[in-house]
Amino acid sequence: MKLLIKVGLSVAALLLVYGCASKNAVCRLMPPEEMNGPFLRYKDLPGEKVFVCAVDPSGAWTFAYDYDRATTEEAAKTAAERCDVQREKIGVLNKGKLYAVNNEVVYFDFCD
């Protein structure tokens, strides 16, 4: 029992130290190169648009986008819903992240 308590406290201490050290870090898995084709097609689309992607550590990934909307909020909502449908079909566990708004990429990997 004492060993279990020591292990638990050690794990808690490590999590606390790691959490404090990484508070400002944003870490996202990078989308695969195969996403470049769909993204280039998306860039040519008209109106307010949003591109969403979901990437798992296993390498599974999916994306969705919506375009020609009155607002980016409308496009974001629809793109996120479509991405969720694709995630369920393919089995991607990570939720979708905003990749681009109109033609500006906003999805960055800040981890070294």
Buried (B, 14 or more C-beta within 10 A) or exposed (E): EEEEEEEEEEEEEEEEEEEEEEEEEEEBBEBEEEBEEBBEEBBEBEBBBBBBBBBBEEEBBBBBBBBEBEEBEBBBBBBBEBBBEBBEEEEBEBEBBBBBBBEEEEBEEEEE
